[in-house]
Amino acid sequence: MVLPAELQRSFRDEIYQFEMQKRMPYVTSIERMAEEKGLVAGREAERNDLLEIIADGLAAKFGARGKKLASRVRKCRDIARLKTINRALITAKSIKEVEIALAEET
């Protein structure tokens, strides 16, 4: 719904006064949904970045076996677990160490 300009200003002023009195900002349901979508999109972008880093590292460090393991890593949805796998990859001397990190529960 669109209010006439004068009513819009009046409404905004009343909301502002209410927020100041209650010390609680008004957030519309649309703003809340947008924030939630932004958080979800941010988490998905972080997950995708981690998957790319891990896949590149596995391929560089372990060749074809690393690429094969990367396809298993891609099934992981948990960002904390992906970070654990990435840390294991950095210090791993063998692919088995990364496989262990992939198998571990967080």
Summary of the structure (lengths in Angstrom):
residues: 106
radius of gyration: 23.6
end to end distance: 47.2
largest distance: 69.5
contacts: 250
relative contact order: 0.09
helix: 80%
strand: 0%
